[in-house]
Amino acid sequence: MNNQKTMLEDSKLVSQYINGNEVAFEELVNRHKSRIFTTIYMIVKDQYVAEDLMQEVFIKAIRTLKSGRYNEEGKFLPWILRIAHNLAIDKFRKNKRYPTIVMDDGNSVFETLEFAEGTFEDIQMKKDVHKSLRKLIQELPEAQKQVLIMRHYMDMSFKEISDQTGVSINTALGRMRYALINLRKKMQQYNIAYDQNFYS
């Protein structure tokens, strides 16, 4: 019921803003900025970049609302979160920012490459592996993928993950463990940069 009420309130605020009430959009911003920021930060993993992108999200939303192209009545939050997600993904691809995935044995997937001279072949290999890794992460079960992203992209503690997902710390730890086990299996299955030094 509360969700329905919030949805209606959002819809009314959107209508008020379209009709010239600037304060209405400020209320929408204050209500949803933390969710929008989190959505962006989970992808770009940089506070300042996330803050800049959040401003871009609001500018894009304002332009759409003022141009009369907004047709998501009653669904403002999912709509603006989609804008945030798409802008963040674009930025992520442009910057080629990659998280360091630490496997279940405690070793970083790329730790033996971190101190290499950085030849073209090394750099290209890392790019290819990261691209494959992101694809494999997307194939994980939703609960495991969520914990892995929160831990490795957001540097969240298991206590923070527990609080945000509403599960116990032990459950979060278990999901993380299975996520890494499944990720290792997938990497071995597809023979992605498999080196015993990475996983031993």
DRENPA-3360 file (N, C-alpha, C; in nm, 2 decimals, always signed):
BEGIN
1 = MNNQKTML = +0.08/-0.12/+0.00/+0.00/+0.00/+0.00/+0.09/+0.12/+0.00 ~ +0.19/+0.12/+0.08/+0.29/+0.23/+0.09/+0.35/+0.26/-0.05 ~ +0.39/+0.15/-0.12/+0.45/+0.16/-0.25/+0.35/+0.23/-0.35 ~ +0.22/+0.19/-0.34/+0.12/+0.25/-0.43/+0.11/+0.40/-0.40 ~ +0.11/+0.43/-0.27/+0.10/+0.57/-0.23/+0.21/+0.65/-0.28 ~ +0.34/+0.60/-0.27/+0.45/+0.67/-0.31/+0.45/+0.69/-0.47 ~ +0.40/+0.58/-0.53/+0.39/+0.59/-0.68/+0.29/+0.70/-0.72 ~ +0.18/+0.71/-0.65/+0.08/+0.82/-0.68/+0.14/+0.96/-0.65;
9 = EDSKLVSQ = +0.21/+0.96/-0.54/+0.28/+1.09/-0.50/+0.38/+1.13/-0.61 ~ +0.46/+1.04/-0.66/+0.56/+1.06/-0.76/+0.48/+1.12/-0.89 ~ +0.38/+1.05/-0.92/+0.30/+1.09/-1.04/+0.25/+1.23/-1.03 ~ +0.20/+1.26/-0.91/+0.14/+1.40/-0.89/+0.26/+1.50/-0.90 ~ +0.37/+1.47/-0.84/+0.49/+1.56/-0.84/+0.53/+1.58/-0.98 ~ +0.54/+1.48/-1.06/+0.57/+1.49/-1.20/+0.48/+1.58/-1.28 ~ +0.35/+1.56/-1.25/+0.25/+1.65/-1.32/+0.26/+1.79/-1.28 ~ +0.29/+1.81/-1.15/+0.31/+1.95/-1.10/+0.43/+2.01/-1.16;
17 = YINGNEVA = +0.54/+1.94/-1.18/+0.66/+1.99/-1.24/+0.64/+2.03/-1.38 ~ +0.57/+1.94/-1.45/+0.54/+1.96/-1.59/+0.46/+2.09/-1.61 ~ +0.37/+2.12/-1.51/+0.29/+2.23/-1.51/+0.35/+2.36/-1.45 ~ +0.48/+2.35/-1.43/+0.56/+2.47/-1.39/+0.60/+2.48/-1.25 ~ +0.58/+2.38/-1.16/+0.62/+2.38/-1.02/+0.76/+2.32/-1.01 ~ +0.86/+2.41/-1.00/+1.00/+2.37/-1.00/+1.03/+2.29/-0.87 ~ +0.96/+2.33/-0.76/+0.98/+2.26/-0.63/+0.95/+2.11/-0.63 ~ +0.85/+2.08/-0.72/+0.81/+1.94/-0.73/+0.92/+1.85/-0.77;
25 = FEELVNRH = +1.00/+1.90/-0.86/+1.11/+1.81/-0.91/+1.22/+1.80/-0.80 ~ +1.24/+1.91/-0.72/+1.33/+1.90/-0.61/+1.29/+1.79/-0.51 ~ +1.16/+1.78/-0.49/+1.11/+1.68/-0.40/+1.14/+1.54/-0.45 ~ +1.12/+1.52/-0.58/+1.15/+1.39/-0.65/+1.30/+1.36/-0.63 ~ +1.38/+1.46/-0.65/+1.53/+1.44/-0.64/+1.56/+1.40/-0.50 ~ +1.51/+1.47/-0.40/+1.54/+1.44/-0.26/+1.49/+1.30/-0.22 ~ +1.38/+1.26/-0.28/+1.32/+1.13/-0.24/+1.40/+1.01/-0.30 ~ +1.45/+1.03/-0.42/+1.51/+0.91/-0.49/+1.66/+0.92/-0.51;
33 = KSRIFTTI = +1.73/+1.03/-0.47/+1.87/+1.05/-0.51/+1.96/+0.94/-0.46 ~ +1.93/+0.88/-0.34/+2.02/+0.78/-0.28/+2.01/+0.65/-0.36 ~ +1.89/+0.61/-0.41/+1.87/+0.50/-0.49/+1.94/+0.52/-0.63 ~ +1.93/+0.64/-0.68/+1.99/+0.67/-0.81/+2.14/+0.66/-0.80 ~ +2.19/+0.72/-0.69/+2.34/+0.72/-0.67/+2.39/+0.58/-0.66 ~ +2.32/+0.50/-0.58/+2.37/+0.36/-0.56/+2.37/+0.28/-0.69 ~ +2.26/+0.30/-0.77/+2.26/+0.23/-0.90/+2.38/+0.27/-0.99 ~ +2.41/+0.39/-0.99/+2.53/+0.44/-1.07/+2.66/+0.39/-1.01;
41 = YMIVKDQY = +2.67/+0.40/-0.88/+2.80/+0.37/-0.81/+2.83/+0.22/-0.82 ~ +2.73/+0.14/-0.82/+2.75/-0.01/-0.83/+2.82/-0.04/-0.96 ~ +2.80/+0.04/-1.06/+2.86/+0.02/-1.20/+3.00/+0.09/-1.21 ~ +3.00/+0.22/-1.18/+3.13/+0.30/-1.21/+3.23/+0.29/-1.09 ~ +3.18/+0.26/-0.97/+3.27/+0.24/-0.86/+3.37/+0.36/-0.83 ~ +3.31/+0.48/-0.85/+3.39/+0.60/-0.83/+3.29/+0.71/-0.78 ~ +3.31/+0.76/-0.66/+3.21/+0.85/-0.60/+3.19/+0.97/-0.68 ~ +3.31/+1.03/-0.73/+3.30/+1.16/-0.80/+3.23/+1.14/-0.94;
49 = VAEDLMQE = +3.27/+1.03/-1.00/+3.21/+1.00/-1.13/+3.06/+0.98/-1.11 ~ +3.02/+0.91/-1.01/+2.88/+0.88/-0.98/+2.80/+1.00/-0.95 ~ +2.86/+1.10/-0.88/+2.80/+1.22/-0.85/+2.77/+1.31/-0.98 ~ +2.87/+1.31/-1.07/+2.86/+1.38/-1.19/+2.75/+1.32/-1.28 ~ +2.75/+1.18/-1.28/+2.65/+1.11/-1.37/+2.51/+1.13/-1.31 ~ +2.50/+1.14/-1.18/+2.37/+1.17/-1.12/+2.31/+1.30/-1.16 ~ +2.40/+1.40/-1.17/+2.35/+1.53/-1.23/+2.31/+1.52/-1.37 ~ +2.38/+1.44/-1.45/+2.34/+1.41/-1.59/+2.21/+1.35/-1.60;
57 = VFIKAIRT = +2.18/+1.25/-1.51/+2.05/+1.18/-1.50/+1.94/+1.28/-1.48 ~ +1.96/+1.37/-1.38/+1.86/+1.47/-1.36/+1.83/+1.57/-1.47 ~ +1.94/+1.61/-1.54/+1.93/+1.70/-1.66/+1.86/+1.63/-1.77 ~ +1.89/+1.50/-1.79/+1.82/+1.42/-1.90/+1.67/+1.41/-1.86 ~ +1.64/+1.38/-1.73/+1.50/+1.37/-1.69/+1.43/+1.50/-1.71 ~ +1.49/+1.61/-1.67/+1.42/+1.74/-1.69/+1.39/+1.77/-1.83 ~ +1.49/+1.74/-1.92/+1.47/+1.77/-2.07/+1.35/+1.68/-2.12 ~ +1.35/+1.56/-2.08/+1.24/+1.47/-2.12/+1.10/+1.52/-2.07;
65 = LKSGRYNE = +1.10/+1.55/-1.94/+0.97/+1.60/-1.88/+0.92/+1.73/-1.95 ~ +1.02/+1.82/-1.97/+0.98/+1.95/-2.03/+0.95/+1.94/-2.18 ~ +0.99/+1.84/-2.24/+0.97/+1.83/-2.39/+0.83/+1.76/-2.41 ~ +0.77/+1.71/-2.31/+0.64/+1.64/-2.32/+0.66/+1.49/-2.37 ~ +0.78/+1.44/-2.36/+0.80/+1.30/-2.41/+0.79/+1.20/-2.30 ~ +0.76/+1.24/-2.18/+0.75/+1.15/-2.06/+0.61/+1.08/-2.07 ~ +0.61/+0.95/-2.07/+0.49/+0.88/-2.08/+0.49/+0.76/-1.98 ~ +0.56/+0.77/-1.87/+0.57/+0.66/-1.78/+0.49/+0.69/-1.65;
73 = EGKFLPWI = +0.37/+0.74/-1.67/+0.29/+0.78/-1.56/+0.28/+0.67/-1.45 ~ +0.31/+0.72/-1.32/+0.30/+0.62/-1.21/+0.43/+0.54/-1.20 ~ +0.53/+0.55/-1.29/+0.65/+0.47/-1.28/+0.77/+0.56/-1.29 ~ +0.77/+0.67/-1.22/+0.89/+0.76/-1.22/+1.02/+0.69/-1.18 ~ +1.02/+0.63/-1.07/+1.14/+0.57/-1.01/+1.20/+0.47/-1.11 ~ +1.13/+0.37/-1.15/+1.19/+0.27/-1.25/+1.24/+0.34/-1.37 ~ +1.17/+0.44/-1.42/+1.21/+0.52/-1.54/+1.34/+0.59/-1.52 ~ +1.36/+0.66/-1.41/+1.48/+0.74/-1.39/+1.60/+0.65/-1.35;
81 = LRIAHNLA = +1.57/+0.53/-1.29/+1.67/+0.43/-1.26/+1.72/+0.37/-1.39 ~ +1.64/+0.36/-1.49/+1.68/+0.30/-1.62/+1.78/+0.40/-1.69 ~ +1.74/+0.53/-1.68/+1.83/+0.64/-1.73/+1.97/+0.63/-1.66 ~ +1.96/+0.62/-1.53/+2.09/+0.61/-1.45/+2.17/+0.49/-1.49 ~ +2.11/+0.38/-1.50/+2.18/+0.25/-1.53/+2.24/+0.27/-1.67 ~ +2.17/+0.32/-1.77/+2.22/+0.33/-1.91/+2.34/+0.43/-1.91 ~ +2.33/+0.54/-1.85/+2.44/+0.64/-1.85/+2.56/+0.58/-1.78 ~ +2.54/+0.51/-1.67/+2.65/+0.45/-1.60/+2.72/+0.34/-1.68;
89 = IDKFRKNK = +2.64/+0.26/-1.75/+2.70/+0.15/-1.83/+2.78/+0.21/-1.95 ~ +2.73/+0.32/-2.01/+2.80/+0.39/-2.11/+2.94/+0.44/-2.06 ~ +2.93/+0.50/-1.94/+3.06/+0.56/-1.88/+3.15/+0.45/-1.85 ~ +3.10/+0.34/-1.80/+3.19/+0.22/-1.76/+3.26/+0.17/-1.88 ~ +3.19/+0.16/-1.99/+3.25/+0.11/-2.12/+3.35/+0.20/-2.17 ~ +3.32/+0.33/-2.16/+3.42/+0.43/-2.21/+3.55/+0.43/-2.13 ~ +3.53/+0.42/-2.00/+3.65/+0.43/-1.91/+3.72/+0.29/-1.89 ~ +3.65/+0.19/-1.93/+3.70/+0.05/-1.92/+3.75/+0.02/-1.78;
97 = RYPTIVMD = +3.67/+0.06/-1.68/+3.70/+0.04/-1.54/+3.67/-0.11/-1.51 ~ +3.76/-0.18/-1.45/+3.73/-0.32/-1.42/+3.76/-0.35/-1.27 ~ +3.67/-0.42/-1.21/+3.70/-0.46/-1.07/+3.80/-0.57/-1.07 ~ +3.87/-0.59/-0.95/+3.96/-0.70/-0.93/+3.88/-0.81/-0.86 ~ +3.86/-0.92/-0.93/+3.78/-1.03/-0.86/+3.88/-1.12/-0.79 ~ +3.86/-1.13/-0.66/+3.94/-1.22/-0.58/+3.86/-1.35/-0.57 ~ +3.93/-1.46/-0.61/+3.86/-1.59/-0.61/+3.85/-1.65/-0.47 ~ +3.78/-1.77/-0.47/+3.75/-1.83/-0.34/+3.88/-1.88/-0.26;
105 = DGNSVFET = +3.99/-1.88/-0.33/+4.12/-1.92/-0.27/+4.20/-1.80/-0.22 ~ +4.14/-1.68/-0.24/+4.20/-1.56/-0.19/+4.30/-1.49/-0.29 ~ +4.31/-1.55/-0.41/+4.40/-1.49/-0.51/+4.33/-1.41/-0.61 ~ +4.38/-1.30/-0.65/+4.32/-1.21/-0.75/+4.34/-1.28/-0.89 ~ +4.24/-1.27/-0.97/+4.24/-1.33/-1.10/+4.36/-1.28/-1.18 ~ +4.39/-1.15/-1.16/+4.50/-1.09/-1.24/+4.62/-1.05/-1.16 ~ +4.64/-1.11/-1.04/+4.75/-1.06/-0.96/+4.89/-1.09/-1.03 ~ +4.90/-1.19/-1.11/+5.03/-1.22/-1.17/+5.05/-1.13/-1.29;
113 = LEFAEGTF = +4.95/-1.05/-1.33/+4.96/-0.96/-1.44/+4.98/-0.82/-1.40 ~ +4.95/-0.79/-1.27/+4.95/-0.65/-1.22/+5.08/-0.58/-1.24 ~ +5.19/-0.66/-1.22/+5.33/-0.60/-1.22/+5.40/-0.63/-1.35 ~ +5.33/-0.67/-1.45/+5.39/-0.70/-1.58/+5.43/-0.57/-1.65 ~ +5.52/-0.58/-1.75/+5.57/-0.46/-1.82/+5.45/-0.39/-1.89 ~ +5.35/-0.46/-1.92/+5.23/-0.39/-1.99/+5.25/-0.39/-2.14 ~ +5.30/-0.50/-2.19/+5.31/-0.51/-2.34/+5.17/-0.51/-2.40 ~ +5.16/-0.49/-2.53/+5.03/-0.48/-2.60/+4.96/-0.62/-2.57;
121 = EDIQMKKD = +5.03/-0.73/-2.58/+4.97/-0.86/-2.57/+4.91/-0.87/-2.43 ~ +4.99/-0.83/-2.32/+4.94/-0.83/-2.18/+4.81/-0.75/-2.17 ~ +4.81/-0.63/-2.22/+4.70/-0.54/-2.21/+4.58/-0.60/-2.28 ~ +4.60/-0.65/-2.40/+4.49/-0.70/-2.48/+4.43/-0.82/-2.41 ~ +4.52/-0.91/-2.35/+4.47/-1.03/-2.28/+4.39/-0.99/-2.17 ~ +4.43/-0.89/-2.09/+4.35/-0.85/-1.97/+4.21/-0.79/-2.02 ~ +4.21/-0.72/-2.13/+4.08/-0.66/-2.18/+3.99/-0.78/-2.22 ~ +4.05/-0.88/-2.29/+3.96/-0.99/-2.33/+3.91/-1.07/-2.22;
129 = VHKSLRKL = +4.00/-1.09/-2.12/+3.95/-1.17/-2.00/+3.85/-1.09/-1.92 ~ +3.87/-0.96/-1.90/+3.77/-0.88/-1.83/+3.63/-0.88/-1.90 ~ +3.64/-0.88/-2.03/+3.51/-0.88/-2.11/+3.44/-1.01/-2.09 ~ +3.52/-1.12/-2.09/+3.46/-1.25/-2.07/+3.41/-1.27/-1.93 ~ +3.49/-1.21/-1.83/+3.45/-1.22/-1.69/+3.32/-1.15/-1.66 ~ +3.30/-1.03/-1.72/+3.17/-0.96/-1.70/+3.06/-1.04/-1.75 ~ +3.08/-1.11/-1.87/+2.97/-1.19/-1.93/+2.94/-1.31/-1.83 ~ +3.04/-1.37/-1.78/+3.02/-1.49/-1.69/+2.95/-1.44/-1.56;
137 = IQELPEAQ = +2.98/-1.33/-1.51/+2.92/-1.28/-1.39/+2.77/-1.26/-1.41 ~ +2.73/-1.21/-1.53/+2.59/-1.19/-1.56/+2.52/-1.32/-1.57 ~ +2.59/-1.43/-1.59/+2.52/-1.57/-1.60/+2.50/-1.63/-1.46 ~ +2.56/-1.57/-1.36/+2.54/-1.63/-1.22/+2.40/-1.61/-1.18 ~ +2.35/-1.70/-1.08/+2.22/-1.68/-1.02/+2.21/-1.54/-0.96 ~ +2.09/-1.48/-0.97/+2.07/-1.34/-0.93/+2.13/-1.31/-0.79 ~ +2.10/-1.40/-0.69/+2.14/-1.37/-0.55/+2.30/-1.37/-0.54 ~ +2.36/-1.46/-0.61/+2.51/-1.47/-0.61/+2.57/-1.35/-0.68;
145 = KQVLIMRH = +2.51/-1.32/-0.80/+2.56/-1.20/-0.87/+2.55/-1.07/-0.79 ~ +2.44/-1.06/-0.72/+2.42/-0.94/-0.64/+2.52/-0.92/-0.54 ~ +2.55/-1.03/-0.46/+2.65/-1.02/-0.36/+2.79/-1.00/-0.41 ~ +2.83/-1.06/-0.53/+2.96/-1.04/-0.59/+2.98/-0.90/-0.63 ~ +2.87/-0.84/-0.69/+2.88/-0.70/-0.74/+2.90/-0.61/-0.62 ~ +2.82/-0.63/-0.52/+2.83/-0.54/-0.40/+2.96/-0.55/-0.34 ~ +3.02/-0.67/-0.33/+3.15/-0.69/-0.26/+3.27/-0.64/-0.35 ~ +3.27/-0.67/-0.48/+3.38/-0.64/-0.56/+3.37/-0.51/-0.64;
153 = YMDMSFKE = +3.25/-0.47/-0.67/+3.24/-0.34/-0.74/+3.22/-0.22/-0.64 ~ +3.15/-0.25/-0.53/+3.12/-0.14/-0.44/+3.21/-0.15/-0.31 ~ +3.29/-0.25/-0.30/+3.37/-0.26/-0.18/+3.29/-0.26/-0.05 ~ +3.17/-0.32/-0.05/+3.09/-0.32/+0.07/+3.13/-0.43/+0.16 ~ +3.12/-0.41/+0.29/+3.14/-0.52/+0.39/+3.03/-0.62/+0.38 ~ +3.05/-0.74/+0.44/+2.94/-0.83/+0.44/+2.83/-0.79/+0.54 ~ +2.86/-0.71/+0.64/+2.76/-0.65/+0.72/+2.67/-0.55/+0.64 ~ +2.73/-0.47/+0.56/+2.66/-0.38/+0.47/+2.57/-0.45/+0.37;
161 = ISDQTGVS = +2.63/-0.56/+0.31/+2.56/-0.64/+0.21/+2.44/-0.70/+0.28 ~ +2.46/-0.75/+0.41/+2.35/-0.81/+0.48/+2.24/-0.71/+0.51 ~ +2.27/-0.59/+0.55/+2.17/-0.49/+0.58/+2.09/-0.45/+0.45 ~ +2.16/-0.44/+0.34/+2.10/-0.39/+0.22/+2.01/-0.50/+0.15 ~ +2.05/-0.63/+0.16/+1.98/-0.73/+0.10/+1.88/-0.80/+0.19 ~ +1.89/-0.77/+0.32/+1.79/-0.83/+0.41/+1.81/-0.97/+0.45 ~ +1.94/-1.02/+0.43/+1.97/-1.16/+0.47/+2.08/-1.16/+0.57 ~ +2.10/-1.27/+0.64/+2.20/-1.28/+0.74/+2.34/-1.27/+0.68;
169 = INTALGRM = +2.44/-1.23/+0.77/+2.58/-1.23/+0.72/+2.62/-1.36/+0.67 ~ +2.58/-1.47/+0.74/+2.62/-1.60/+0.70/+2.57/-1.64/+0.56 ~ +2.44/-1.60/+0.54/+2.38/-1.62/+0.40/+2.46/-1.54/+0.29 ~ +2.49/-1.42/+0.32/+2.57/-1.34/+0.23/+2.70/-1.40/+0.20 ~ +2.77/-1.45/+0.31/+2.90/-1.51/+0.29/+2.88/-1.64/+0.20 ~ +2.78/-1.72/+0.23/+2.75/-1.84/+0.15/+2.73/-1.81/+0.01 ~ +2.65/-1.71/-0.02/+2.63/-1.67/-0.16/+2.75/-1.63/-0.23 ~ +2.84/-1.55/-0.16/+2.96/-1.51/-0.21/+3.05/-1.63/-0.25;
177 = RYALINLR = +3.06/-1.72/-0.15/+3.14/-1.84/-0.17/+3.10/-1.92/-0.30 ~ +2.96/-1.94/-0.31/+2.91/-2.01/-0.42/+2.93/-1.93/-0.55 ~ +2.92/-1.80/-0.55/+2.94/-1.72/-0.66/+3.08/-1.74/-0.72 ~ +3.18/-1.74/-0.63/+3.32/-1.75/-0.67/+3.35/-1.89/-0.72 ~ +3.29/-1.99/-0.65/+3.31/-2.13/-0.70/+3.25/-2.15/-0.84 ~ +3.13/-2.09/-0.86/+3.07/-2.10/-0.99/+3.14/-2.03/-1.10 ~ +3.20/-1.91/-1.06/+3.27/-1.83/-1.15/+3.40/-1.90/-1.19 ~ +3.47/-1.96/-1.09/+3.59/-2.04/-1.13/+3.56/-2.15/-1.22;
185 = KKMQQYNI = +3.45/-2.23/-1.19/+3.41/-2.34/-1.28/+3.38/-2.29/-1.42 ~ +3.31/-2.18/-1.43/+3.28/-2.12/-1.57/+3.41/-2.08/-1.64 ~ +3.50/-2.02/-1.57/+3.63/-1.98/-1.63/+3.71/-2.10/-1.68 ~ +3.70/-2.20/-1.60/+3.77/-2.33/-1.64/+3.70/-2.39/-1.76 ~ +3.57/-2.39/-1.75/+3.49/-2.45/-1.86/+3.52/-2.39/-1.99 ~ +3.53/-2.25/-1.99/+3.55/-2.18/-2.11/+3.70/-2.16/-2.14 ~ +3.78/-2.21/-2.05/+3.93/-2.20/-2.07/+3.97/-2.05/-2.08 ~ +3.91/-1.96/-1.99/+3.94/-1.82/-1.99/+4.06/-1.79/-1.91;
193 = AYDQNFYS = +4.17/-1.76/-1.97/+4.30/-1.72/-1.90/+4.33/-1.81/-1.79 ~ +4.31/-1.94/-1.81/+4.33/-2.04/-1.70/+4.48/-2.06/-1.68 ~ +4.52/-2.02/-1.56/+4.66/-2.04/-1.52/+4.65/-2.09/-1.38 ~ +4.72/-2.20/-1.35/+4.72/-2.25/-1.21/+4.76/-2.15/-1.11 ~ +4.85/-2.06/-1.15/+4.89/-1.96/-1.05/+4.78/-1.87/-1.01 ~ +4.68/-1.85/-1.09/+4.57/-1.76/-1.06/+4.48/-1.82/-0.95 ~ +4.46/-1.96/-0.96/+4.36/-2.02/-0.88/+4.41/-2.12/-0.78 ~ +4.54/-2.15/-0.78/+4.60/-2.25/-0.69/+4.59/-2.21/-0.55;
% end
